Amino acid sequence: MNQSDFGKLLRDKRKEHHKTQEEVANSINKNKMLISGMETGKNNPPIGDDLKNIMECLGLNEEEEKAETGERKQEAGSYGLRLLL
């Protein structure tokens, strides 16, 4: 999965949970331009606490995380996309 694929998935999950880029950015104490850049593939996906906080902001629980991670493990590659969410 490349940055562009990650960004599309982040945008889809954000919209699915009726969150703005600003709300997601506030959850990690960053500017909404960072989230915009992630969604367009210009910025790298989040890691560590930022990833965890985005998951919490989007209301994603561990069961969803495990299901998605298991299903997407092969395509996620080095991103280890716990976010996918």
Secondary structure, DSSP 8 states (H G I E B T S, - for coil): --HHHHHHHHHHHHHHTT--HHHHHHHTT--HHHHHHHHHTSS----HHHHHHHHHHTT--HHHHHHHHHHHHHHHGGG--TT--
